[in-house]
Every structure is written in structure tokens, then in C-alpha cells.
Amino acid sequence: MSQHIGTGGYVIGRETEFEQLTALIDAARQGHGASALVHGEAGIGKSRLASAVVEAASSAGFTVLSCHGIRGAGAAGFEGLHELLLPLLDRIDALPPRQRMALKVAFGAEGEPADRFITGLAAFGLLEEAAARGPLVLLIEDLHWLDRSTADVVTFLAARMSVMPALLLATSRTDRVYPDRKLHFKHHVYVTPLGQEDALRLVALHAPALTLPQRRRLVERALGNPLALTEWSANPSWAEGSPSADGGRVPMGRRLEDSFLAEVALLPPATQHALLVAAAAEDASGYEVLAAARNLGLEQGDFAPAEKFGLLTLARGTYKFRHPLVGSAVYDNADFGARARVHTELATVVVDAARAVQHRAAAVAGWDEDVAAELEALAVTAGRRGARTEAAAAWRRAATLTPVAADRARRTVMAAEMARQAGSTGDAVALLTEAKPIVDDEGSTVQFARTEWMLAGSSSTRLGRGGDELVAMSRRLSDPGDRIEVLTWAAVRSYLRQDTSFDLAAAVADELRRADAATEPQQVLRDIGLALVSPADRISSVEKALSFMQREAREAYATLLNCLAFAVEDTHDLPLADRVWGAGVDMFHQAARAGDVAVALSGRSTVRVTANTIAAGLTDAELALRLSYDLDLPVVGALATANIARARAWRGDHELATAALNTCAELSGPTPVPRVAAVASWASAQVAANEGRADEAVAHLLACVEHPPIGVWAGGDIADTAVRAGRPELVGGWLDMATAALASSDSDHLAMLVERSRALLAQGSDARGHFERAIERGEGTTAFLDLARTRLFFGEWLRRERRIVEARSHLSAALHVFESHHAAPLVRRTARELGAAGSDVQRTQPGPAFDAGTVLTAQELHVARLAAQGYTNRQIADQLYLSHRTVGAHLYKVYAKLQINRRSQLAAALASDTLD
């Protein structure tokens, strides 16, 4: 695209930046979208440059969508997103149901608020719908003043624009853009001051009457800022004086504001007052501004002098300043009393309730319970729409206006909770610190501890109270429900951090047993807590607990449902644990809480890989990993990658397994969560064992066994590797632990591992009995790979005992299973053993020419599986947190890679990629 840059406006000297951005327009037209952040100091020409690019795109047939940030606006959240997407809302029904509902709730409809991730995904899907009809350019002006909920969605979109014919172009002041937002934009255009030659051209254009020495003094004083050059060209007095007098100390924005104030000072007092009304109501309609002005004794004619000066215009029913710095200068220069009077009148005339409350709050000095109560109501409304950042701000402002200490503490704690839900961990911690000295009443104390506990579960920033502190706190509470909830937190904390303090576990268990659990919620929580700290106390009814949690899907129950799954895992009932994790996936998916879905997926992947459903576990782990990146959940991502490494190690994909372990280490940081460290050690042991490094494999397994919930299963691999390393005595510790676990469990799978290990350690003919019992127990499970390994080990023993025919039978059965599950290392080991037994090794099934899992990406494979099961594109999009057009694009690639051309052919093409 080529377009001449005119000499008017602020595009002089911006040829390079203009060409860089219009090149992105060219690429977008070809389907290679992008995002670009144009940033620089105030008045540097960001908006003018962006407008020139958008004008060029519009001339080239692009549809333009835009929104703009307004200083001081955004009380309710998502205002900017609504402005941006308003022209597309007639297509909202094209979105998958969950995404469609998320967007409607964000814009004020009744319903449960979704994760910001799902709201962002809905916005992305709507843009994809529009882009299918023609290329788009999205202009986001003043990103730094956009409401935070919208800015989060814009950041989400900026990272994903490459897949559609669209350019997202945002402008921002460099000193006000969040560093994490900046990282999501693929391109950054830093608008620098004009060079002397271009600056002189601009001054000559705007002030031809100035002499050359005057122009040079002005250029020297303006430091290459285009707004300063054009504004000061109209008043030669600004060209006088030394450029170094203030240029090195006073920011350019402040110097420009001073020049605007000098203009304002020339206007009549009534006009100056009218400008203050417009500055305080930048987000209001012209009608509302005039109504407030009349209440202050002003008339519409009082705005006229400012309009003649060009400081203010009335366009499309709204007053707009020549530049945002005019409004900020007028507003900031007024005293508080004048601003308060203006805000008071604006509050009486603005139609939007949220903005009215905001104006009332701006007029208050000191405490005001009435306004604080209105802000609390606004916070609740914003939270219901999913605008949690704005909800936190409203709670915080309400707290500052609250005269009664107990209410002030309650509101500050709620501000912390909303900040936590918004993902602003630092703000949440700061608010808890602020609230701590004044929290006194029981309700606020419990909510404070709840927020603190949930922060501790998702962040290392604040560790929260120890188990003993939670027990002591529970004893001071009068409400039985609160007591049981706090004690359950203590149990969870003890379990997740593997606190080995017997005294603490006993104290928690004793307090829970004595607690009066009169209601169903109390009974369920007490059962879970007891199961975590006292293995002898089993949950009376897992189904009852699940039913309760599905009916009462509170956010705090997410961690408790996870712990219910952990408690079930500790009974060594992997199928039931899979059922609990799956219920969590379904429940959180239904509630549009993608973060909790990611946690449940990573938990289920652990169980599934352990239970030998490798492909299903890998699918869960890969989706959990993708969501962890999108939602900034490093612990979830670390567990997911550890499970990916285990699955890849089973299949002999050692490069992929090692890469996953490296990612796991990066996400875990210096102090990994014990469960993650244990699963990663297990994966490392599998890789080492496959590569013949038995000593290293044993060391990893011994480290894993130190975390019993994982180690009791991982230890099933120790006997084989320890015997190979010549260290069979190292198996005893795990064998004692697993035998004790079996005393309270009827797990055929675990019993098989124990008997198999005893067989590998046995001398002479004693091994046969253990192998046979192991196989008998294994045949009652779906742990086909562990059963096949047992047959492999038995076959090896039988061959050494010269029972060749019997050995071939077990080895052939094992080989069939390993081949069908793509367990390449075990295929090779079994094939060698069969060869040593004198058997011609042949594939037990012909299989397809290639394995779908080797030619498709993880996401393509997941999409293809669901499509083969009959899901529509929109249903797949809903399931995998994608847009439905992205699903379509994946299927297009799948067909090409699998050499098919119809959806009906998918099942046959995927036949080799079994879900175990």
C-alpha cells in the first residue's frame, strides 16, 4: 500500500512509522494479521499517526472498529469493549453458547459472569466473524485510560490477531502503559520527537509570519514535540526565553498544560467554569453537560467563547476538547471545592447509575456512608458482570468513605477478594495488609482468611496462615460453619504442602470430629477435611459430596473439590478419582471458569497417565498447559508439563519428554510444589530407564517416593530399575509403604504392582507365584500397560527359567498391548526378548501407514477426535476454548495432513491413535 503523507497535521516527519504500519495493513489484507502499539509522550502525535493509518486502511476497503479511553471513566467495566464491538453485536448468535453468554453478561445481561479469558475469547470470535466478510482495522485510542476490563480483553486480542485479516492498532502514553500489556503487542512503534528540519517545516506551515530566528527558538524550546510546535506557533511569546530554563526538568505534558491554561485564562470566568463542567464530564453527553451547567447558573452561550478559541467542540452530541491535555489541565487546575460542586450537579443529571455514583464519590471529602453504600452496590453489580477490577476499585473507594471501622474493614477485605479474582495478586496482598489492623468482627475475619488462603493456593507472593494458626483461629469462631470451613483450610494446607507434623494433623482431625456439622455443606466440608488429615476417616459418600458441590458451585469450593479428588486418590481408587476430577472439569466448564477447568484438567491428567490411559491423559495435560499460559497459572502449567513428560516417556518420545521437563522446571521456579516435583521425578525416571540409565532412574524414583500420594504409584517402577542397577535393597521402603496402603484399599492395580515387585525381588521359584497373583489382580483392571509390563517381566523370568513356550505367550500378549498404545521403548524391549526366545517378531496388527499423533499438532488431534465423535465446530470450540472459526481452520489442516476430504473419514484415519 502506498499513500502520500500530507504536510498538514502531525504526520510530518513520520514517514517511516507510517510505512511500517501501512505495511501491516498490507499483510493483514493477505490474512496475516498483527497488533501494534503506538506509544510516546503526550502531544507527540500518536493519535494523528494512528488516524492516518486507519484512514489509509479504510480507503483500502477495511472495516474500522474503534473505542477510546476516557480519563476517570470506566466505573462499571467493559464500556470500551461495548463501544468497540457495538457494530458487530447483531452477529453475536454466531458464537458458541458459553462465549455468547459471557459477552452478554459483560454487557449487562443477567447470568453468571465468566472468566475474562472466556469473555476475551468471545470478543475474538466476534471479530473472526466480521473478518470473514472483509479485513478489519481496530483502533484503540488512549489504551492507558481504557477501563481495565476492556484493556484486559484488548491485551488478549493483541496476542491473537495473526490468524485473521485484521490489524489492532492501539495508542498509549509510554509512561502509563502496563509493561505486561506491552508484551502482548507484536509490534511497537515508539513515536520520537521530530528532527529540527521537520520541526521547522511544521512551524512554517502553522506560523508563516514568524521570522526564522523565532521559528528556531520555538523549535528549540518545543524539543521536537508536534503538539507544542503547533500550539506555540499561535503565540510567539512561547518562543521567547531560554529553552534550558525548564526543558530539562518540567515534563512536556505539564508544559503543554500550562500553555493551554494560559489560553483558558483569556476566556470569561463563566466560560472557564463551563470548561470545568465539560472536563469533569468527559464521558457524558452534551445534554448532560448542559443540564449540569444550567444547575450551576451557566448557559449554553457560556461555552461559545471556548468553541471560538478552538478549545472545545460539540460533535455528535458530545463536547470534545481539542486535545485531552486541555481537559486535564482545566480539571487539575481547579480547587477541590469547585470540582466537588460540578461533580454534585453532574451526579443529579447523568443517566447512567454507575457514572452518577462515581460523580457523587468525587464530590466527597471525608467520610460519607450513603455514598459508600452506593459504591458498594456498584461494586456488587460490576462483579456480577465479570468486571472484577472495577469491582475492586469500587469496594476500595467505598472503604475510604466509610466512617465505621468494622464496615471499612469489611469493604477493604472485599476489595482484596475482588482484586484476587481479577488476577491482581499484588493489589490483593496490599489491600489485605491495609485491612489487617482493623479487621475485628467475625465475618470479616473469615473472609480475610478465605482470601488469604486462596491467594496462597495460587501464588507464592503470600504464604498465608500456617495450619496451627488456622486451628487457633477456628477455636475463636462462634459460627459452626465458619469453624468447619477454616479447619478444612488447615487440612488442605497440611495436605498440599505435605506437612508431616503429626500434632497438627491430629489437632485438625480432633477439632473436625468435635465440630457440630448440622447442615449438608458442613458435613461435606468436614468429611473432606478429615479424609485429608486422617486416612482412616474415609468420605462417607463421594457422590453426595459431588452432588452438593455441583448445586453450590461457589468459587471457594473449587479448591475443596480438588482436595476431594486428592482424598479419593489417597484411597488408591483411580477410576473414582478420575470421576471426581471429571466432575470438576464439567462443573467449572459449565460455570465458565476456565482457570478452575485448567486445574481440574491437570489433576485428571495425573490420574489418567497413572491409570495407563496415556492418550487421554496427554490430551488433558496439553489443554491444561495451553490454558495455563492464557490464564497465567504457572503451577498448573508445571503439573501439566510433568504429565506430558510422563506420557511422552511411555511412548519413547524422549526429546519431547525432556523439553516438557525443562518447561516444567521453568514454570515451577526454585521451590516447586511437592506434587509437581514428584510427578516430574517420575517422568525423569521413565526417561532414564528407557535410555538404560538405571542408577539415575532409581534416584529419581526414590525422590518421588518421598511424596506418598504420587510415590505409592511411581514406586511400582522401582523394583525393575533397582534390580537392573544391582540395588534391590532400595525397594524395601516403597514396598512397606505400598503394603500398608493396600491394608485399607482393595485396589487391584496397586496390588498388581506390589506382587510384581515381590516377584522381581524373589529368589528361585517363589517368583512364579507372585507373578501369577500380579497378573490375576491386573486382569481385573483397565491398567493395560502395567499389566503388559507385568507379562513382560514374567516372560523374561520364564525365558531365563527355560520355559520358552510359556514365555512366548506372555511376551506376545505384552507386545500386542505395547504396539497398540505406541509404547515404543517397551515394544523394542519385548521384541528383543521374543527374539531371544526364538520367536520371529511380527507386528500383531498391520496398522495404518502413519500414526495420526505423529503428524498432527496436539490441538489439531484434539479437534479431530471431537469431530470424529460427532461434535459440531461450535461444540468443539466451546469444549476447547477456541473460536469456532479456529476449529474450522484446524480441521482444514487435519484433512490435508491425514489425506482425507470428509468429516466422516476422521474416525478411520484416527483409528491408530486410540484413547486407551
Buried (B, 14 or more C-beta within 10 A) or exposed (E): BEBEBEEEBBBBBBEEBBBBBBEBBBBBBEEBBBBBBBBBBBBBBBBBBBBBBBEBBEEBEBBEBBBBBBBBBBBBBBBBBBBBBEEBEEBBEBBBEBBBBBBBBBBEEEBBBBBBBBBBBBBBBBBBBBBEEEBBBBBBBBBBBBBBBBBBBBBBBBBBBBBBBBBBBBBBBBEEBBEEBBEBBBBBBEBBBBEEEBBBBBBBBBBEEBEEEBBBBBBBBBBBBBBBBBBBBEEBEBBEEEBEEBBEEEEBBBBBBBBBBBBBEEBEEBBBBBBBBBBBBBBBBBEBBBBBBBBBEBEEEBBBBBEEBEBBEBEEEBBBBBBBBBBBBBBEBBEEEBBBBBBBBBBEBBEBBBBBBBBBBBBBEEEBEEBBBBBBBBBBBBBBBBBBBBBBBBBBBBBBBBEEEBBBBBBBBBBBBBBBBBBBBEBBBBBBEBBEEBBEEEBBBBBBBBBBBBBBBBBBEBEBBBBBBBBBBBEEBEEBBBBBBBBBBBBBBBBBBBBEEEEBBEBBBBBBEEBEBEEBBBBBBBBBBBBBBBBEBBBEEBEBBBBBBBEEBEBBBBBBBBBBBBBBBBBBBBEBBBBBBBBBBEBBBEBBBBBBBBBBBBBBBBBBBBBBBBBBBBBBBBBBBBBBBBBBBBBBBBBBBBBBBBBBBBBBBBEBBBBBBEBBBEBBEEEBBBBBBBBBBBBBBBBBBBBEBBEBBBBBBBBBBBBBBBBBBBBBBBBBBBBBBEBBEBBEBBBEBBBEBBEEBEBBBBBBBBBBBBBBBBEEEEBBEBBBBBBEBBEBBBBBBBBBBBBBBBBBBBBEBEBBEBBBBBBBBBBBBBBBBBBBBBBEBBBEBBEBBEBEBEEBEEEEEEBBBEBBBBBBBBBBBBBBEEBEBBBBBBBBBBBBBBBBBBBEBBBEBBEBEEBEBBBEBBEBBBBB
